[in-house]
Amino acid sequence: MDISDSVVFSGHLGELYKLAKEGKIKTNLQGSHTRACKFWTAMKILSGIKNAIVIAHGPSGCAYGVKQAYKLTNCRNSGSPYESVLSTNIGEKNIVYGGEKELKGAILEVDKKYKPDIIIVATSCATGIIGDNIDSVVDDLKGEINAETMTVHCEGFSGEYRSGFDLVFKELVKLMEPPTPELKTKLSKSVNIVGGKMGPERTEVDTDVKELIRLIEGMGASVNSVIAGNCNLEELKKAPSVAVNCSLCVDIGYVIGKEMLSQFGTPLNSTILPYGISATEKWIEGAAKHLGMEEEAKALMEKEYNNIKIEFEETKKNLVGKTAIVEGHDAVKSLAIAHMLERDFGMRVVIFNFHPWSTGARETSIDYLLETGIDPEILITKGTLAFGRYESMKQTEDELLNLIGGLSAESVVYFGSSLAFPNIPLVDLNAILNRPRFGYRGALKVAKCINTAFKYSFRPRSYLTKRIVFPKNAGMASALSLTPKLSGDLPDCTVYSAGRRRGKCMNE
């Protein structure tokens, strides 16, 4: 079958963006392409606050899901002595008569038993529908408990998934204290990194953000807080007094940054995810401008680049002019990776199956990318818009294989999941768990991974390779879920071209 028979859109990002804004291409998600609800995304941000207890006011199942996905992971990674999402466990009787009594009892018990810095009450769909007045319950208890309190109206039906991120970041600003001259002087050489989140993406906080912290400290400044990536209440209160907020992600970090700018005048440095040298330097320069440390930043950037220069430039020579096909279902990351590959490596970039829905959901990132002069090619196939989970369904994999069937394994690399089996070299950036993907060192690592993939493109992608990347006894479906010790033993992020075993079960 000719790949053209499967193509829904072929062009550049700017063209797709324009068509979506004019309503000339379908941007709705299929029923099977569901995203997390507002409750889940709110919980993802709340899970990054240390010594906080979140009370999910609703049936126990609502709390169970987010505990499994976020808080239990955080406890393992941050050493928290308890998992800190609890439930009021309301039932049918409460749906009729209300659950405010149960909520009051839960707050009093949590304050006495766990002694947290802050208790956060989050509504589920059930309590949002019946209209429990959680604000009144919380206000009435303020004189009886020691913990600070916050309410979050995040019932899942009340907004799409992005609104959960935005809501919580705006609510967190209410915990902050206005800047004082004394504190502004004390934090004049400090920044916040905003838009971080905990949850299962351990790499985002444990390696990538730590690399950004290292760069800030290497410039002679400091980081007051990563909001909300393992931050605490004291850091949040002081947050408006820093010199500048540096967004981790131009989309998610933008909301809290703009809110703090509006309420407290805290400057905002907002850039795309700092994959690669160009994006990293833009991020550092933006911070340095508000810190009054332009010369220190220049010296840092020269030092960091010189540390990788010889190896990076030699590695880069083999990449210029080659093609990178980037899996597009994670829109923000695919855009940031495209920026790095084109700007830093001189590669031709094609983002494969960037869902048209993302043109609205990720508008801030797209605007930023286009303003920097990067307008990557986009290829969308019918499988993206079909019923099924488009990033992993058989139809889109077959369309991918059809697309790359005639391409040379010596000149084309696929950036995507290790669970995919294309017949060209594959680089899975999510498999870099024990080293940063951001910054100068991250740029070198990515360049080396691509070169390694090309170097060994003659090797068939085998059952043994998959067992190395996803150890059988780890008990996990993805390398992202491995413990720090196991992830430290992983090979590089490179896996090789497919042989005849494509699609076979790893346990066969």
N, C-alpha and C positions, 0 to 999 in steps of 0.2 A: 504494500500500500504506500502511495506517495504521501509524504508528511503533510503536503499542502491540503490533503483531504481532511486532516485533523485540526488545522490551524483556525483559531477563532480571531486572533489578532497577531499581527507581526508588524512591528514598527518601533518607535522610540518611546521612552517613558513620558516625555512631554506631550506626545501625540495622544497616548492613552489617557493621560490626565485631562487633556482638553475634551476628548470624547466623553469621558465620564462626567465632567462638569456640565456638558451640554445634553446629557441624557441619551447619548447615541450608542452607548454600549451598556449592557446589563451589569449592574454593580451589586445586585442582591446576592446574599449567600444562599446556597441550597440548604435544605432541611438537615442534611447530614454534615454540613460544614459548620456546625455550631461552635461558638466560642464560650468561654466561661461566662457565667452571669455576673451581674454587678456585685452580688454577695461574695463570690469567689475572689474577684479582683480586689475588692476592698480588703478582704482577709489577707491577700498576698502582701499588701503594703503593711497592714497592721502587724503581720507576723515578724516584721523586722524591728520591732521596738522591744528592747530588753527590759526585763523585770516588769512586764505588763501582762495583765490577764484580760483576755477577750472573752466576754460572755456572749455566746450566740443565743439570742432570745428566740427560741423556736424549738421544733422537734429535734431530737438528738441526732438524727441523720444528717442535718445540715452541718453540725459541728464535726461529725465524724469525717466527712469528706475533706474538709479543709485541714483538719488535724493530720490526716494521712498524707495529704499533698504538701503541706507547708510546715506546720509547727513541729511535727515529730522529726522532720529533717533538720530543722533549725536547732532543736535540742541536741541532736547528735553532733552537729557541726560547731555549735557555740558553747556547749557544755552546760546548758541550762538544766537545773535540777528537776524540772518538771515540764510536761507539755502544757502549754498555757492557753488552750482554747477550751472553755467549758460550755455546757449547755443547760438551759433552764428546763429542757425536756418536757415541753408542754404537750398535752394530748387532746383528745376530742372534747373533754369537758372544758378545757381552757379556751378552745376555739369558740365555744358558746359563751362562756362567762368571763373570759379574759385571763391573762396570765401575769398581771402586775404583781400579785402576791408572791408568785414563784420567783419573779425577777428580784423583788426586794429581798427575799430570803437568800437568793444566790449571791447578791452583792454583799450582804452582811457576812455570809459564810466565807466568801473569797477573801474579803478584807482581813478577817480574823485568822483564817487558816494559812494564807500565803503571804500576807503583808506585802503586796506589790506596790510599786511606785504609782501605778495608774491602773484603773479598772475601766475597760472600754466595753460598752454595751452595743452590740450590733444586731439590727433587726433582720429576721428572715422573712420569706414571703408570707408565712402564716401570720406572724405578728404584725406585719405591715398591713395585711388585709383587715384583720380584726381591729386595728387602730389602737393597740395598747399605747398609753402615753408614757413612753420610756423616759422622756425628758423630765416629766414631773416626778416620777419615781426616783430618778437619780438626784434631782435637785433637793428632794425632801430628805435624802440620806446624807447630804454633804456634811452635816454637823455630827453625824454618828460614826463616820468611818475616817480612817487616816489617809487612805489613798486618794489621789486626784482622780477625777472621773471625766469621761468623754462619751457622748452618744454618737452613733453613726447609723443613719437611716439608709441601709444598703440592701433592702429587700430586692431580690433578683429581678422581679418583674418591672421595677421602676426605672430601668435604664439599661442601655446596652453595656457590654463588658467594659469598654473604655471608661465609662462614667464612674465605675467603682474606683479606679485609680485616681481620677480627678477629685472625686468627693473626699476621699481620705486625706489626700495631700492638702486640700483646703481646710479640712477639719484640724489637721495637725498644726496649721498656722495659728489656730486659736489657743494652742498650748504655749505659744512663744511669748516672750516678754519684749516690750519695746526697747530699742537700743538705749544705752546710757553712755555718756561721754567716757566714763571710766572703763566700761566694758569694751567700747569701740576702740579705745586706745590699747587695751590688753589684747584684743583680737584683730588688730590692724594688719597683721601678717598671717591671718588665718582665712581659710575658705570652708564652705560646706560643699560636699558633692551631693547633688539632689537628683532624685529620680531613680535611686537605687532601690532594690527590693530583695528580700531573702527568698523564701520558698525553695523549690528544689534546685534552682540554678546556682549551685554552690560556686561555680567558676566566676560568676558575676561579682561576688563579694570576696571570695578567698584568693583569687589570683588577679583578675583584671582590675578590680578596684584597688587592690593593694599595690598594683603597679602604678596607678595614677597617684596614690598617696606617696609612693616612693619618689615620683617625679616632683610633686609639690614640695616635699621635704628636701629633695636635692637642690631645689631652687632657694632654699633657706626659709620657706614658709611652713605652715602646719595646717592640718585638717581638723576642724572642730568636730564635724559630724558627717556621717554618710546617712542621708535621709531617704528612705527608711531602711537602710541596710545595716542592721545590728546597732542602731543608735539607742540612746537612753533619754529619759525625760530632762535631765539637767542639760544635756547637749541641745535638745530642742528649744529649751527656754532661752539659751544664749545665742541660738542660731542667727537671729536678725542682726547681731552686732558684728558679724564677720565682714571682711573687706568685699567679698563677692561670693555668690552662689555659682558653682560650676555644674552644669547639667551633665549627668551621665548619658542621658538619652534626650535628644532634642524634642521628642514627643512627650514622654512621661515626665521628664524633669521640668518641662516648660511651665506646666500649670502651677506647681508650687513656687517656682522661681518668679513667675509673674505676680502671684498673690503676695509674696513677700516684698517684691518691689513696690507694689501698690500700697500695702499697709505700712511697711517700715522703711521703704527706700533702699532696701538691700540690692545692690547691683546684680545683674544676671549675665553670666557668660554661657551662651547656649549654642552648642555645636552638635554635629552628628556623632554617633558612637566613634570613639577614637581608634578605629582600626587603621593601621598604617601610619607612616611618618607624616604625611601632609595633614591628616585630620588631628593627629596628636599635637603637632606644632600649633595648629589653629587653637586647640584647646588650651595649651600652655600659654600662648600669647594673650589669649583672652583673660586668663587668670592674672597674668603678670601686669597687665594694664591697670587693673584695679588695685593690685597689691603695691604698685609703684616699684616693681622689680623687673623692669624690662631688660636691664643689663644682666641681671642674674639669670633671667630666663634665656637670654641669648647664649650665655656661657654654658648653661645646662644643656641646651639643645645641641650646641657644638660638641660638647663632651659626649653626650649620649650617641650622637651620630658617629663620631670618630670611633667609639667603641665597637660599632658594627660595620663601619664603612667598607673596609676591604672585603669582608665576607659578603656583605649585602650587595655591593656593586658587582662583584663577581657572580653572585647567584642571580642577580637581576638580569644580567646579559642574556641568559637562556630563556627569559620569559617575555621579553619585548616582542610584540607582534603576534604572540600566541593567543588562543581563544580560551576564555573561561566561561563555562555555563554554570550559572549560580541558581541553585534551588530557591524559588521565590516565595514559599509559603510563610516564612518568617520575614515579613516585609521590611521591618526596620533594619534587621541584620543584613538582609540581602542588599539593601541600598548602601549601607556602610561598607560592606565588602566590595561592592561594585566600585565605589569611590576609591578604595585602596588599590584595587587591581588595575584600574585605568590610570589613576593619577601617579601612583608610586611605581608600578611595575610595567606600565605601557602596554597592557594587555587589552584585547578586544573583549568586551563583556556582554554576554547575553543572559538576562534573567529569565529563567524558565518557569512559567506558570505563576506569575505575579498576579494574584487574584484581583480583578477590577474593583472589588469591594475595598481593597486596601488603599485605593486612591483617595477615598474619603477618610478612612480611619487613620491613615498615616500622612495626612496632608502636610503637616509641619515638616516632616523629614523630606518629603518630595520637594517642597518649596526650597528647602535648604540646599538639596542636591542640585537642583536645576539652577539656582542662583550661583553656585560654584562652577557652573559650566560643564557639569557631568550629566549626560543624558543617555543612559545605557539603553541598549536594544532590549525589547521585551518580546517574548514569544509565549502566547497563551494557546493551549490546545483544548479540544472539546472535553477532555477528561476533567479539566479544572472546573468546568461548569456542570458536570454530571453529578448524579446522585451517588454519593460515596465520599470517603475521606480523600480529597484530591491529592494530598501530598504523598500518599503511600498506596493508593489503590492501583490495581493491576492495569487499568486502562491508561493511567498517566505514565506508569513505568513502561508499558509497551510503546506509548507515543514517544517517550524519551529515547528508547532504544531505536525506534524508527528514525528519529531525528539524527542521532549520532551514528547510525549504522554505516554511513559512508565516510565518516570523519576519521582523521588519522590520530592514532593514539600517541603519536610523537608531537602533536601540535595542539591538542584540545584536552582540557582538564575539567572535571565536574566537581563543583563545590556543593556537597549535599550530605545526606545521612549515610552512615556506614551500612544501614539496612538496605540501601539501594545497590543494584548490581549492574551499572552501566558497563559497556565494553570499552571504556576509555579510563584513564587514571582518575581516581577519586580522592578528594581531600575532605575530611570531616573535621571542621574546626571545633565542633563540640566535643571532640575526643581529646582536645588539649586541656587536660584537667590540672596538671601539675606545673603549668607554666603560663605566663600571661599571653593573651592574644592582642592586647592593646599595647600602644607605645612602640618604641624603637625595637626593643627586644621581641615584641610580638610580631612586628613587620618582618624581622629577620626570620623568625620561626616559620611564619606563613610562607615566605619565599623559599625556604629550605624544604618545607613540606611539598610544595608544588614541584620543585626540582627532583625530589626523591620519587615522587609519583611518576614523573616522566622517565626517570632513570630506570625504574623497574616496571615500566609499562608492559614489558614482554612477559612478565610473570602472570600466570592465570590466577584469578581471584578464587581462592579455594576454601573448602570447609575449615581447614586448619587456620587460615588467616582470620576467619570470622570467630573461631574459638579463641584466638589470641586477643582480639579486640573485645569480645564479650565472653569472659571466662564462664564456663559451665557452672562451676561451683559458687559463683558470686551470687546466684539467686536473683539476679536483676535482669531486666530486659534491655537495659541501656547502660553504657559506660558512664553516663551522667549520674547514675545512682550509686556508683561504687564508693566505698569508704576512701578516705584520703590515702591510706596505706596501699590499697589495691590500685587506686588511680595512679599513684606514684610509680607503680610497676608497669603501667601500660606502655606500649610502644608509641612511636610518633603518630600524628594524626593521619598518616598516609595509609591507604589501602589500595589494592591494585585492580587491574582490569578483570572483567568477568570471564569465566570459562563456561563450561557446559552445565555447571551446577547452579546456575542462576535460579534464585527463588527457592532453593532447597532449605529445609529446616536445619538450623544450626546444631540440633541434637541428633540428627540422623547419623 
